[in-house]
Each structure stands twice: as structure tokens, then as C-alpha cells.
Amino acid sequence: MHVRLSGLGKSYDGVAWAVRDLDLEIPSGSILGLIGPNGAGKTTALRMMATVLEPSRGTVAFDGVTPDGPEGQQALRRRIGFLGDGNPLYKDLTPREYLRFFGECFRMDPATLRDAIEETLATFALEPKADTPAGELSKGMRQRLLIARCLLHRPDLLILDEPADGLDPRGRSELRRILDGVRSRGATVVVSSHILRELDDLCDRVAILQQGTIVVAGPVGEIIERYEVGRLVFQLRVLSGVEAARAVIARHRALLEAEGELDGLPTLSVQIQASRVGDHASAASPTDPARAAEAAMAELLSDLVAAGVKVVTCNRLRSRLEDVYDRLSDDRVN
């Protein structure tokens, strides 16, 4: 589903604007990350996009059509899956009963609904608790059930407001896999978060909101290029060989940003600048400097091991979207 926001605005009191003048195009089959601090207007924008909140001005068009009247909105809502803030979870219903209730609300025929319930329970690993009252589920399982309800009817547009809240690392990884699957069948996904690394490498488009307005929007690659985000920062945790590590890092012309300690072992934070890696572009797409930086880091790790440095872990500290957001803040956009 193709979505277009034109001059969209919302004021709750007629004076202050929660969001204003939102112009945004979301191509069919894409994943858009809506980014911004708490209070930036993300939830308000998503609720208007999901047709559960009436705009004060402007329009939202779906596949070129703006829904008109109750019947038009009801038909459209059956094509949308929406996880908003404070969604209902009826504690006395089991996951199977909960999904059946919402499937009937979406007017799914009984046979299709029965198969969809079992498939959805399996997809979200809810089968062992399928007949347990929702009030007895863990926070993570309750969140999985809420997301499962949004996907039950195979929507053409999936809108998720902070979907990873309450999920453990494995749940977050599974959510990314599921969203990739939703995109692969041609659906459009809009997902918000204030934790930027949750969206890194998931979204192909991004829109950043500050104080109710969009300050930048477009394909992730173009935005990263526009703001010259060509550096990656890695944290190395080593068992021994810190002195040798410093020498190898200097030889690679990488920047040693900081040294510290984690769980009793020394750490080194290393910045790889893509503009300095040159030849490493052959190991990645020449249009993706971050991949070239990752290739440079892989070579650095190889040399560290050869020099006798015992590297325990190597983690990327900051995402590219975090760098873009930091750059916007430095430019005082907000």
C-alpha cells in the first residue's frame, strides 16, 4: 500500500500543534522508520495514519485514495494492522481467544481465521501459552501477542508504535525477521522508535521528527550520504595485549576514541573512518562506505590476533542512524 501525507497537522486544543505540515511519501513495500525523541509527535502522526485520529488539517491518501465516510474508513481499516500506545489486551482471554476475537472484528471467514490463528501462534512462539489467560503471560509474551494481532489478517499496511518495548533481545531479533517477511510479500511497514539501533539496517526509508515537524526524510542511504556518515565505532574487549593493540590500531590509521573496562576486562573504542579505508571499498559496495568500514575493521581484527592480542568481543557501538541524529542535533535543527 502506497501512503502519502499532505500538509498533515493535529492540534488538540486549537492553539498548540502536536504535529504540523507533515509531507511524506511512503512507497508500497517499504519499511519506514519514524524517529524522534519522546514528545516529538510520532504517536500522533501514526494514529492519524492509522485513521483512528482525525487530522486538524491535511490528508492521508492510501493508494491515491482518501477514505470518505464510515464505510470507506471501515474497509480501509481492514487493510491496516495498527499497534498503538496503550492497546487493549483482555486479561481473561487466552491468546487463541484473543486472536479469534480480533479476526472476527476484521470479518475473516471462519476457515481462514482458524488457519491464520494457528500460523500466527507458531510465528510468534505463543503455542505453549495459547490457552493461558493473557493476564498470566510475561510482559514479553503480552507484547508478542499484541503484535501478532496486528498481523493476523495479513494487512497491506502495518503501523507499529514502539513495538520492541518489553521484548528481550531474542524477541527483538525475531521481530526484525518477521518485519522483513512482511515486506517481502509486498506490504508497507511504518515503525517508530526512539532507540535508533533498533531500526538500523531494518528500514529502507526514514523520517526524523522534531517538535512536531519532519526535519529530514527519504531513503536511508541518501540521508547517510547527505550527512556524511562514513564512520563506525567498535568496542573491543580484550583479555590481554592492550599495548600491542594500540600499536596495531595506530598502524591502521584508526582512531582510538577511548579506553575503559567492562566486566573486569580492558576495552578499547575504535573509530573507523570510511573515507580513509579506500581499498576496502572493493570488499563492499562502493556506494556503501559503512560496509567498507566494516571490511576495514575485519582486517584490523585479523592483524590484532596476529599480533597476539586476545580479543574477547567486538561490538559496534553506534548505529548510522544515531550518527545522523547526532549530526542533526549538532546542526541545531531542533
N, C-alpha and C positions, 0 to 999 in steps of 0.2 A: 504494500500500500504506500502510495506517494502522499506525503504530508507537506502542506505549505501553510506557514503562519504569516499573516499580513497585518502589520500595524497593531498587533495584539497587545491589549493592555487590561489591567484589572486594578480597580480601586475599591476597597471595602467600605470606605467612609465618604467617598466623593471628594476627598481632599488629597490624601497621600496615595501614591501609586505603588502597589506591591510589585508589579511589572509594567513596563510601558514600551510601546513601539517595538515589539518583537517582530522581526522579519527573519524567517528561517525556512529553508527548504531541506526536506529530508527525503532523499531518493528511496524508492522501493528497494527492499532487500539490503539495506544498510543498517549498521549499528551506530547510533549517535550517542555520545557521552555528553550529558549535560552537567557542567562543572560549575561550582561556585561555593562560597562559604555558607554557613547556616544563615538564613535570613536574606539570601540573595534573590529569592523568588522562584527557585527551582520547583518547589511543590505546587505553587500557584500555577506556573506555566504548564506543568504536567497535568494538573486537574482540568485545565481548560482544553488541553489537547485530548484528554480522555472524555470530553463532553459532559463531565459531572459538575463543572463550574462554568457559569455564563460569563463571557468576557464583558468588560465595561465598554470596550470598543475593539474594532478589528475583527478578523475572521480566521477560522481554521478550515482549510479545504482538504478533503480526503479524496485522492484520485481525481482531483479537479472539481469536486462537488462539495458544497457547503450544506450540511444536513438542514432540512427545513421541516419544522413541525415535530410533534411527538412520535409519529410513525417513522419518519425519516431518522430520527435520533435513535430509536429503539433498534431499527435494522442495522444502523452503523455500530451500535454498542455490541451487537452480537459478533462483530468482526474485530473487536478490540479486547485485549487482556490487560487489565489495569491493577497494579499493586500500588496503592497509595499509602499515605500516612494514616495509621490507626485503622487498618482494615479489620472487618469483623472476623472473629474466629469463635464459633459457638462451642463452648467448652464441653457440653454434654453430647455433642455429635462425634462419632468416630471419623477418621479420615475418609473411609469409604462412604459414610453417610453424608459427610460434608461435601465431597466431590459430586455425589449424586444430586444433592440439593441444588448446587450451582449449575450442573449440567442441565437440569430441568428448567432452571431460570433462563438458560441460553436456548431452550427449546430443542435440545438434541434428541433424536429419536432413540427409543429405549435400547435397541441393539447396538447402535453406535456408541451410546453413552456407556453401556456395560463394558465394551471392549476398551474404550478410552480410559475408564476408571482404572482398570487393571494395568494398562500400559503406563499410565501416569504414576500409579503407586510404585511400579517397578523402576521407572526412570528416576524417581526421587528417593529410592531406597526406603519407602514407607511401608512396604509389605509386612514386615514383622509387627508393626503397630497399627495395621489397617483397621482393626476392630477395638482399639483402645480409645477411650474418650480423649478428645483433644486437650482437655484440661490437665491430663496426666502426662502429656508429652513434654520433652525438654524444649527449651527455647529454640534451639537449632531445628528440631523437628517441626515445631509450630511454624517457623519461618519457611521451611521447605514446603509445608502443606499450603501455606498462603501463595507461594509462587506456583505450586502445582495447579492450584485452582485457576490461575491466570492462563495456563497453557492447555487446560483440559479440552477446550473447544477448538484448538488449533487456530488461534487468531491470526489475522493478516497484519495486525499492529499490536506489538507488545510494549507496554509502558510500565517501567519498574522504578519506583522511588526508593532509593537506598536498599536494594534487595539483599545485600550481603550482611545487613545488620542481624547479628545473632548467629551467623554461620561460622563454623570453625574452619580452619584452613582447607581441610578436605572438602567441606561443603562449598566453599568459595571456588575451589578448583572445578568441582562438578558443575557449578552454576555456569562458569565460563564455557565449559564443554557443551552444556545444554543450549546456551545462547548462540553458540556457533552453529549448532544443529538447527535452531530456529531460523537463523539467517540463511542457511544452506537450502532450505525449502522455499526461500523467496519472501519470507515475512520481514517486516521492518521492526527494528528494536530501538527503543529510546530508554536509556538507563541513566539515572542520576546518582552522583556520589560526591562527597567532599573528601573521600580518600582516593587520591588520584591514581595510585598504583593499582587499584582495583580495576581501573579502566584501561591502563596501559597495555598495548598490544591486543586489546579486545575490540576497540572501536575503530572504525574507518573514518568517522567524522566526529567532530567535537564542537561544542558551543560553550563558551565561558560567560557566565552571568556575574555581574557585579552591580549591586544596588538596583536590581530590577531591570537592567538593560544588558543586551548582548554586546560584549566588548570585542569578541573575535569569534568567528565561526567558519567552518569549512573542513575539507579533508585533512586528516591528521598530518600526513606527510607534508602538505603545503604549509600548514601552520608551523610545524617544526622547522622547516626550511626558512620561513619568513622571519622567525625569531632566532635563527642561527643556533639552534640547539644541536650541537655536534659533540657533546661531551657526555661521558658516562662515568659515574663514580662507583667504585667497587670497594668493599671492605674485605681485607684478607685477615684471617685469624690463623696465627702460626704457632706451632709447638716449639720451634727453635729456629735460629738463623736470622734474627732481625737485622743484624749488621749487614749480612750478605744480601738480604732483601733490599735494603736501602740502596746498595750499590747497583743491583740489577735494575731497580726502578729508575735510578738516575741515568743508567746507560740506555734505557728505552725512551728517555725524554718524556716520561710520565711525571705527573705532579703528585708528590706525597702530601696530601692535604692535612692529615692528622694522624697521630698515634694515640693508642689508648689501651684499654684492657676489657675483655669480655669473658666472663666465666673463668677467670683466673689465667687467661692466655693473652699475649700481646696481640693487638690489632693494628693494621695499617690501612688507612683510607687513601685510595689511589684514584686520581682522575686521569682518564684517557681522553685526549682531545682529538676528535676525528680529523680535524684539519691538519694534524701532524702525522697521521699514520700513512698517508699516501699510498704506498704499495699494498697496504692491506685491503684496499678497495676491491682488488681482484678476488678476494675471498668472500665478497658480499656484493650486493647490488651497488654500482657506482652512484646511484641516486639515493642511497640509504647510508648516510655517514655513521649512524649508530651501529649498523651491522659491521662496518669497517672497524669501529672502535672495539666491538666485541671480539673481532678476529685478532686485533692487536693485543687485547687482554689475554686471549688464549695463548698467544706466543709468549707473552710476559710470564704467564704461569709455567709454561714449559721451561723457560730459562731459570725461573726460580727453583724449580725442582732439580734441574741440572746443577744448580749452584749449591745444592744441599739444604735449601730452605724447606722445612717441613710444613706445608700449607694444610691446615685442617679444613677450613671452609673458605669459599669465595662467594660473596653475595653482592648483587647490585643494590646500592643504597637508595638512589633516587630514580624515579621514572622520568621519561622525556616530557610527559605532561606536567609533572611537578616543576620541571625546569621552565616550561612555557609559562606556567602560572607565576613562578617566582619572577620571571622576566617582566611580566605584565605589572606585577606589584612594584618592581623597581622603577618601571616607567610611570608609576603613579596614575595608572589608568583609573583606579577606583577612587 
